[in-house]
């Protein structure tokens, strides 16, 4: 599982408008996101996603699965990359529902994300 695409996030200017567009284009199902972040959870046939508004300059983010978030973040730094200190979806409800996320940049500045999916109880 480590290294596989496990989640994607779309940042857009108008979340409701994007929901209608991508729902119409791909037939994706949308659910309201957690109360701490708004937006929508996206259900696709393969990889789950998220959509948030009020972010018109955002690019799509791909999140890659990791088994140990702390070890993966240390490895990013050791390889010359950087880790954004404020991670998205850090509230308890969001972590329980979607897992842990951290935005990172490789050693050339390319953005990507790490994702530790929710763990079964």
Secondary structure, 3 states (H helix, E strand, C coil): CCCCEEEEEEECCCHHHHHHHHHHHHCCEEEECCCCCCCEEEECCCCCEEEECCCCCCCCEEEEECCCHHHHHHHHHHCCCEECCCCCCCCHHHHHHHCEEEEEECCCCCEEEEEECCCCC
